[in-house]
């Protein structure tokens, strides 16, 4: 996809499932990788449980999107998502392309 097409298409959105456990990790990875090349918004509003493996998938996606010069934003994190992210040391999951507007 060209940069112009990406800009026109707007960000893709992924809605996280309520339970991000071992069984959710591979489907999450596949869904995120299918959207590679587009800015991404992750809706975390329904998350009730965040497991370590899914957190690793999200952190890996953040690194990939950052290296690709694209934004990845976690929107509307549920209180459970935020609390569990804090328990994992509050890793940064947002990225903006260099020179991008916040």
TORPA-4810 file (N, C-alpha, C, O; in nm, 3 decimals):
<nodes>
NODE_1_0.085_-0.117_0.000_0.000_0.000_0.000_0.090_0.124_0.000_0.186_0.131_0.077_X
NODE_2_0.059_0.219_-0.085_0.140_0.339_-0.091_0.109_0.429_0.028_0.007_0.414_0.094_X
NODE_3_0.201_0.524_0.054_0.178_0.616_0.165_0.050_0.694_0.146_-0.023_0.719_0.243_X
NODE_4_0.020_0.735_0.022_-0.102_0.809_-0.005_-0.225_0.724_0.025_-0.323_0.774_0.081_X
NODE_5_-0.220_0.596_-0.011_-0.333_0.506_0.015_-0.351_0.485_0.164_-0.464_0.480_0.213_X
NODE_6_-0.240_0.474_0.238_-0.249_0.458_0.383_-0.314_0.580_0.445_-0.400_0.567_0.532_X
NODE_7_-0.273_0.699_0.402_-0.327_0.823_0.457_-0.477_0.834_0.429_-0.553_0.880_0.514_X
NODE_8_-0.521_0.790_0.310_-0.661_0.797_0.273_-0.743_0.694_0.349_-0.855_0.722_0.390_X
NODE_9_-0.685_0.575_0.368_-0.758_0.467_0.432_-0.783_0.495_0.580_-0.880_0.445_0.636_X
NODE_10_-0.698_0.573_0.643_-0.712_0.600_0.785_-0.666_0.482_0.868_-0.629_0.377_0.813_X
NODE_11_-0.669_0.498_0.998_-0.620_0.390_1.084_-0.714_0.271_1.086_-0.836_0.285_1.076_X
NODE_12_-0.656_0.155_1.098_-0.733_0.033_1.118_-0.763_0.023_1.267_-0.691_0.079_1.349_X
NODE_13_-0.869_-0.049_1.302_-0.905_-0.066_1.442_-0.914_-0.215_1.475_-0.975_-0.293_1.402_X
NODE_14_-0.854_-0.252_1.587_-0.862_-0.387_1.640_-0.928_-0.377_1.777_-0.883_-0.301_1.863_X
NODE_15_-1.035_-0.452_1.797_-1.101_-0.458_1.928_-1.052_-0.581_2.001_-1.072_-0.694_1.955_X
NODE_16_-0.987_-0.559_2.115_-0.934_-0.671_2.192_-1.048_-0.749_2.258_-1.147_-0.691_2.302_X
NODE_17_-1.030_-0.881_2.265_-1.130_-0.967_2.330_-1.119_-0.950_2.481_-1.017_-0.903_2.530_X
NODE_18_-1.223_-0.988_2.556_-1.219_-0.969_2.702_-1.109_-1.046_2.773_-1.051_-0.995_2.869_X
NODE_19_-1.079_-1.167_2.728_-0.977_-1.247_2.795_-0.859_-1.266_2.700_-0.867_-1.341_2.603_X
NODE_20_-0.750_-1.198_2.730_-0.628_-1.206_2.649_-0.533_-1.305_2.716_-0.438_-1.267_2.785_X
NODE_21_-0.561_-1.433_2.695_-0.482_-1.540_2.756_-0.403_-1.614_2.649_-0.391_-1.567_2.536_X
NODE_22_-0.350_-1.729_2.684_-0.269_-1.809_2.592_-0.343_-1.839_2.462_-0.284_-1.831_2.354_X
NODE_23_-0.471_-1.874_2.471_-0.548_-1.907_2.350_-0.572_-1.786_2.261_-0.595_-1.802_2.141_X
NODE_24_-0.568_-1.666_2.316_-0.594_-1.545_2.238_-0.469_-1.492_2.170_-0.479_-1.407_2.081_X
NODE_25_-0.351_-1.538_2.209_-0.226_-1.480_2.160_-0.207_-1.496_2.009_-0.179_-1.398_1.940_X
NODE_26_-0.222_-1.616_1.957_-0.200_-1.638_1.813_-0.304_-1.567_1.727_-0.267_-1.503_1.629_X
NODE_27_-0.434_-1.576_1.760_-0.531_-1.499_1.682_-0.503_-1.348_1.685_-0.521_-1.280_1.584_X
NODE_28_-0.460_-1.297_1.799_-0.427_-1.155_1.810_-0.308_-1.122_1.721_-0.311_-1.023_1.648_X
NODE_29_-0.203_-1.204_1.726_-0.086_-1.182_1.642_-0.125_-1.181_1.495_-0.082_-1.094_1.419_X
NODE_30_-0.206_-1.279_1.454_-0.247_-1.289_1.314_-0.329_-1.167_1.271_-0.311_-1.115_1.161_X
NODE_31_-0.420_-1.122_1.358_-0.503_-1.006_1.325_-0.417_-0.880_1.311_-0.436_-0.801_1.218_X
NODE_32_-0.323_-0.862_1.403_-0.236_-0.744_1.396_-0.149_-0.748_1.271_-0.136_-0.647_1.202_X
NODE_33_-0.089_-0.861_1.242_0.000_-0.870_1.125_-0.075_-0.852_0.995_-0.018_-0.804_0.897_X
NODE_34_-0.202_-0.890_0.990_-0.283_-0.868_0.871_-0.304_-0.719_0.844_-0.334_-0.678_0.732_X
NODE_35_-0.288_-0.637_0.948_-0.308_-0.492_0.936_-0.177_-0.415_0.927_-0.177_-0.292_0.927_X
NODE_36_-0.066_-0.486_0.920_0.065_-0.419_0.912_0.068_-0.330_0.788_0.017_-0.366_0.682_X
NODE_37_0.127_-0.214_0.805_0.135_-0.117_0.695_0.032_-0.006_0.706_0.030_0.085_0.623_X
NODE_38_-0.055_-0.014_0.807_-0.155_0.090_0.831_-0.143_0.140_0.973_-0.109_0.062_1.062_X
NODE_39_-0.170_0.266_0.997_-0.179_0.313_1.136_-0.284_0.227_1.207_-0.380_0.182_1.145_X
NODE_40_-0.265_0.206_1.337_-0.351_0.112_1.408_-0.403_0.172_1.538_-0.328_0.232_1.615_X
NODE_41_-0.532_0.154_1.561_-0.594_0.190_1.688_-0.641_0.060_1.751_-0.712_-0.018_1.688_X
NODE_42_-0.602_0.037_1.877_-0.638_-0.083_1.950_-0.740_-0.044_2.057_-0.711_0.035_2.146_X
NODE_43_-0.860_-0.101_2.047_-0.967_-0.074_2.143_-0.954_-0.176_2.256_-0.978_-0.295_2.236_X
NODE_44_-0.917_-0.130_2.373_-0.898_-0.218_2.489_-1.011_-0.204_2.591_-0.995_-0.240_2.707_X
NODE_45_-1.125_-0.153_2.547_-1.234_-0.123_2.640_-1.302_-0.247_2.698_-1.363_-0.238_2.805_X
NODE_46_-1.292_-0.361_2.632_-1.361_-0.481_2.678_-1.270_-0.578_2.753_-1.315_-0.683_2.797_X
NODE_47_-1.143_-0.544_2.769_-1.047_-0.636_2.830_-1.074_-0.651_2.979_-1.079_-0.553_3.054_X
NODE_48_-1.090_-0.778_3.021_-1.108_-0.810_3.162_-0.982_-0.876_3.219_-0.955_-0.869_3.338_X
NODE_49_-0.905_-0.940_3.130_-0.782_-1.007_3.175_-0.676_-0.997_3.067_-0.701_-1.030_2.951_X
NODE_50_-0.558_-0.951_3.106_-0.444_-0.936_3.015_-0.334_-1.031_3.060_-0.276_-1.014_3.167_X
NODE_51_-0.306_-1.130_2.978_-0.200_-1.226_3.007_-0.067_-1.181_2.951_-0.061_-1.095_2.862_X
NODE_52_0.039_-1.239_3.003_0.174_-1.201_2.962_0.204_-1.224_2.816_0.270_-1.142_2.753_X
NODE_53_0.155_-1.335_2.759_0.185_-1.363_2.619_0.117_-1.262_2.526_0.178_-1.218_2.428_X
NODE_54_-0.007_-1.226_2.555_-0.075_-1.125_2.473_-0.009_-0.988_2.490_-0.004_-0.909_2.395_X
NODE_55_0.040_-0.959_2.610_0.114_-0.835_2.629_0.239_-0.836_2.542_0.273_-0.733_2.482_X
NODE_56_0.307_-0.949_2.534_0.425_-0.959_2.446_0.387_-0.936_2.301_0.461_-0.872_2.226_X
NODE_57_0.272_-0.990_2.259_0.225_-0.968_2.122_0.202_-0.819_2.098_0.242_-0.766_1.994_X
NODE_58_0.138_-0.752_2.193_0.113_-0.608_2.179_0.242_-0.527_2.179_0.256_-0.432_2.103_X
NODE_59_0.337_-0.565_2.263_0.466_-0.495_2.267_0.544_-0.518_2.138_0.611_-0.426_2.089_X
NODE_60_0.537_-0.636_2.083_0.602_-0.665_1.956_0.538_-0.583_1.843_0.608_-0.530_1.758_X
NODE_61_0.405_-0.574_1.844_0.336_-0.493_1.743_0.378_-0.347_1.755_0.399_-0.280_1.654_X
NODE_62_0.390_-0.297_1.878_0.434_-0.159_1.896_0.571_-0.137_1.834_0.593_-0.036_1.768_X
NODE_63_0.662_-0.232_1.853_0.797_-0.221_1.797_0.792_-0.224_1.644_0.859_-0.145_1.578_X
NODE_64_0.712_-0.314_1.588_0.701_-0.325_1.443_0.641_-0.198_1.384_0.693_-0.145_1.286_X
NODE_65_0.532_-0.148_1.444_0.468_-0.026_1.392_0.565_0.092_1.402_0.571_0.176_1.312_X
NODE_66_0.639_0.099_1.511_0.737_0.207_1.528_0.845_0.198_1.419_0.879_0.299_1.357_X
NODE_67_0.897_0.079_1.397_1.000_0.060_1.293_0.946_0.092_1.155_1.020_0.138_1.068_X
NODE_68_0.815_0.068_1.133_0.752_0.098_1.004_0.715_0.245_0.991_0.669_0.288_0.886_X
NODE_69_0.735_0.324_1.098_0.703_0.466_1.095_0.554_0.494_1.101_0.507_0.596_1.050_X
NODE_70_0.479_0.404_1.163_0.334_0.419_1.172_0.290_0.430_1.318_0.361_0.384_1.408_X
NODE_71_0.174_0.490_1.339_0.124_0.503_1.476_0.050_0.377_1.519_-0.012_0.309_1.438_X
NODE_72_0.059_0.349_1.647_-0.019_0.244_1.713_-0.066_0.305_1.843_0.015_0.348_1.926_X
NODE_73_-0.197_0.309_1.862_-0.255_0.373_1.980_-0.351_0.277_2.048_-0.434_0.214_1.982_X
NODE_74_-0.341_0.267_2.179_-0.438_0.190_2.258_-0.542_0.289_2.309_-0.510_0.381_2.384_X
NODE_75_-0.667_0.267_2.269_-0.776_0.357_2.305_-0.869_0.293_2.406_-0.884_0.170_2.409_X
NODE_76_-0.929_0.373_2.488_-1.032_0.334_2.584_-0.993_0.210_2.665_-1.069_0.114_2.671_X
NODE_77_-0.876_0.211_2.727_-0.839_0.093_2.806_-0.936_0.074_2.924_-0.967_0.169_2.996_X
NODE_78_-0.981_-0.049_2.941_-1.067_-0.079_3.056_-0.984_-0.063_3.183_-0.861_-0.061_3.178_X
NODE_79_-1.051_-0.053_3.296_-0.976_-0.041_3.421_-0.894_-0.168_3.446_-0.783_-0.160_3.498_X
NODE_80_-0.948_-0.285_3.408_-0.874_-0.410_3.425_-0.748_-0.411_3.338_-0.642_-0.453_3.383_X
NODE_81_-0.760_-0.364_3.214_-0.644_-0.357_3.124_-0.538_-0.266_3.184_-0.421_-0.302_3.189_X
NODE_82_-0.579_-0.149_3.229_-0.485_-0.052_3.287_-0.418_-0.106_3.412_-0.297_-0.092_3.430_X
NODE_83_-0.496_-0.168_3.500_-0.441_-0.224_3.624_-0.341_-0.336_3.595_-0.235_-0.342_3.657_X
NODE_84_-0.375_-0.423_3.500_-0.286_-0.534_3.469_-0.162_-0.486_3.394_-0.054_-0.543_3.411_X
NODE_85_-0.177_-0.383_3.313_-0.061_-0.325_3.246_0.034_-0.267_3.351_0.156_-0.281_3.339_X
NODE_86_-0.021_-0.202_3.451_0.060_-0.147_3.561_0.131_-0.260_3.635_0.248_-0.246_3.672_X
NODE_87_0.061_-0.371_3.658_0.122_-0.485_3.728_0.241_-0.543_3.650_0.333_-0.599_3.709_X
NODE_88_0.238_-0.528_3.517_0.348_-0.575_3.432_0.458_-0.468_3.419_0.551_-0.486_3.340_X
NODE_89_0.449_-0.361_3.493_0.552_-0.257_3.488_0.517_-0.141_3.397_0.602_-0.057_3.369_X
NODE_90_0.392_-0.137_3.351_0.342_-0.027_3.268_0.425_-0.003_3.142_0.468_0.110_3.119_X
NODE_91_0.448_-0.106_3.061_0.525_-0.085_2.937_0.450_0.007_2.841_0.327_0.008_2.838_X
NODE_92_0.524_0.083_2.766_0.466_0.177_2.669_0.413_0.099_2.549_0.487_0.022_2.487_X
NODE_93_0.286_0.119_2.517_0.227_0.050_2.402_0.193_0.144_2.289_0.157_0.098_2.180_X
NODE_94_0.203_0.274_2.309_0.172_0.371_2.205_0.299_0.405_2.127_0.409_0.407_2.182_X
NODE_95_0.282_0.432_1.999_0.394_0.487_1.922_0.337_0.581_1.817_0.228_0.560_1.765_X
NODE_96_0.413_0.683_1.788_0.379_0.780_1.684_0.495_0.784_1.587_0.611_0.775_1.628_X
NODE_97_0.467_0.799_1.458_0.578_0.812_1.363_0.657_0.938_1.393_0.603_1.037_1.443_X
NODE_98_0.787_0.933_1.363_0.871_1.051_1.386_0.815_1.168_1.307_0.782_1.157_1.189_X
NODE_99_0.805_1.281_1.376_0.753_1.400_1.311_0.601_1.401_1.305_0.542_1.495_1.252_X
NODE_100_0.536_1.295_1.358_0.391_1.285_1.354_0.326_1.376_1.456_0.389_1.419_1.553_X
NODE_101_0.203_1.405_1.433_0.127_1.488_1.526_0.056_1.400_1.625_0.004_1.295_1.587_X
NODE_102_0.051_1.439_1.750_-0.018_1.362_1.852_-0.162_1.407_1.863_-0.238_1.353_1.944_X
</nodes>
